[in-house]
Amino acid sequence: MRYVDSSVVLRILFDEPERLPGWADDQPVSSELLRVECLRVVDRARMTQKLDDKTVSRLRADTIDLVARIALVPLSGPLLERAAEPFPTLLRTLDAIHLATALALREDEPDLTLATHDRELGVAARAVGFSVSGI
């Protein structure tokens, strides 16, 4: 099983270089935060990059299709409480939620790995014992 954060999905959606191969091969799972993050980035790109309706429509549909391939863990009070606690390295809020979710999943899936292109999240994940791909 592999925990996938939004940076992996966004790199695929926006056809950016160095996409993570095989990201969906190992039963991908993520926080339901993933859907929100990815759709917000598409909307932000619509405004900042002045994307046309056809491009935005394709990106939104592709986002929904990609996210549907990932098992999403609902946000919960305990996950948010863990995300608010200290981590061994610097971590932004949404990344802390992703890492807290991955930590909760690892209790039942000790071989869970984490896929990210976000350096801070990758460093924090390694600091708490995850095998990390993508950085």
C-alpha positions as CSV (number, residue, x, y, z in Angstrom):
1,M,0.0,0.0,0.0
2,R,1.2,3.5,-0.8
3,Y,0.1,6.8,0.6
4,V,0.0,9.4,-2.1
5,D,-0.1,13.2,-1.5
6,S,-1.4,15.8,-3.8
7,S,2.0,16.7,-5.3
8,V,2.1,13.3,-7.1
9,V,-1.4,13.7,-8.6
10,L,-0.8,17.4,-9.6
11,R,2.4,16.6,-11.4
12,I,0.5,14.0,-13.5
13,L,-2.5,16.4,-14.1
14,F,-0.3,19.3,-15.2
15,D,2.0,17.0,-17.2
16,E,5.1,18.1,-15.3
17,P,8.4,16.4,-15.6
18,E,9.7,13.6,-13.4
19,R,6.2,12.1,-12.7
20,L,6.4,9.2,-10.3
21,P,6.1,6.0,-12.3
22,G,3.9,3.3,-10.8
23,W,2.3,5.5,-8.3
24,A,-1.0,3.6,-8.5
25,D,0.5,0.1,-8.5
26,D,0.5,-0.4,-4.8
27,Q,-3.1,0.3,-3.7
28,P,-2.9,4.1,-3.4
29,V,-4.5,5.8,-0.4
30,S,-4.7,9.4,0.7
31,S,-6.6,11.8,2.9
32,E,-9.8,13.1,1.4
33,L,-7.9,16.4,1.6
34,L,-6.3,15.3,-1.6
35,R,-9.5,16.0,-3.7
36,V,-9.9,19.5,-2.2
37,E,-6.2,20.4,-2.8
38,C,-6.1,19.2,-6.4
39,L,-9.4,20.9,-7.4
40,R,-8.3,24.1,-5.7
41,V,-5.0,24.0,-7.7
42,V,-7.0,23.6,-10.9
43,D,-9.2,26.5,-10.0
44,R,-6.2,28.7,-9.0
45,A,-4.6,27.8,-12.4
46,R,-7.8,28.8,-14.1
47,M,-7.5,32.3,-12.7
48,T,-3.7,32.8,-12.6
49,Q,-2.9,31.2,-15.9
50,K,-6.1,32.3,-17.6
51,L,-7.0,28.8,-18.7
52,D,-9.9,28.5,-21.2
53,D,-13.0,26.6,-20.3
54,K,-12.1,23.5,-22.3
55,T,-8.8,23.1,-20.5
56,V,-10.3,23.7,-17.1
57,S,-13.1,21.2,-17.8
58,R,-10.5,18.6,-18.9
59,L,-8.3,19.2,-15.8
60,R,-11.3,18.9,-13.5
61,A,-12.5,15.7,-15.1
62,D,-8.9,14.3,-15.0
63,T,-8.7,15.2,-11.4
64,I,-11.9,13.4,-10.5
65,D,-10.7,10.4,-12.5
66,L,-7.3,10.2,-10.8
67,V,-8.7,10.8,-7.4
68,A,-11.3,8.0,-8.0
69,R,-8.4,5.6,-8.3
70,I,-7.2,6.4,-4.7
71,A,-8.9,5.2,-1.5
72,L,-9.6,8.3,0.5
73,V,-9.5,8.4,4.3
74,P,-12.1,10.8,5.8
75,L,-10.8,13.7,7.9
76,S,-11.5,13.0,11.6
77,G,-11.0,14.7,14.9
78,P,-8.2,12.3,16.0
79,L,-6.4,12.8,12.7
80,L,-6.6,16.6,13.0
81,E,-5.5,16.4,16.7
82,R,-2.4,14.3,15.6
83,A,-1.7,16.8,12.8
84,A,-1.7,19.6,15.4
85,E,1.0,17.8,17.5
86,P,4.7,18.4,16.9
87,F,6.6,16.5,14.2
88,P,10.4,16.1,14.2
89,T,10.8,18.4,11.2
90,L,9.3,21.6,9.8
91,L,5.9,20.8,8.3
92,R,3.1,23.0,6.8
93,T,-0.5,22.4,7.9
94,L,-1.9,20.4,5.0
95,D,1.3,18.3,4.9
96,A,0.8,17.6,8.7
97,I,-2.7,16.4,8.0
98,H,-1.3,14.1,5.2
99,L,1.4,12.7,7.5
100,A,-1.0,12.2,10.4
101,T,-3.3,10.3,8.1
102,A,-0.4,8.1,6.9
103,L,0.7,7.5,10.4
104,A,-2.8,6.3,11.4
105,L,-2.9,4.0,8.4
106,R,0.5,2.6,9.2
107,E,-0.9,1.2,12.4
108,D,-2.8,-1.4,10.3
109,E,-0.4,-1.4,7.3
110,P,3.2,-1.5,8.7
111,D,4.6,-1.7,5.1
112,L,2.9,1.5,4.0
113,T,5.2,3.7,1.9
114,L,4.7,7.4,1.2
115,A,4.8,9.0,-2.3
116,T,5.4,12.7,-2.6
117,H,7.3,15.3,-4.6
118,D,7.2,17.7,-1.6
119,R,10.6,17.8,0.0
120,E,9.4,19.0,3.5
121,L,6.8,16.2,3.6
122,G,9.3,13.6,2.4
123,V,11.8,14.6,5.0
124,A,9.2,14.6,7.8
125,A,7.9,11.2,6.6
126,R,11.4,9.7,6.7
127,A,12.0,11.2,10.1
128,V,9.0,9.1,11.4
129,G,10.2,6.0,9.7
130,F,8.5,5.9,6.3
131,S,10.0,4.7,3.1
132,V,9.5,7.6,0.7
133,S,9.5,7.8,-3.1
134,G,9.2,10.8,-5.3
135,I,11.9,13.1,-3.9
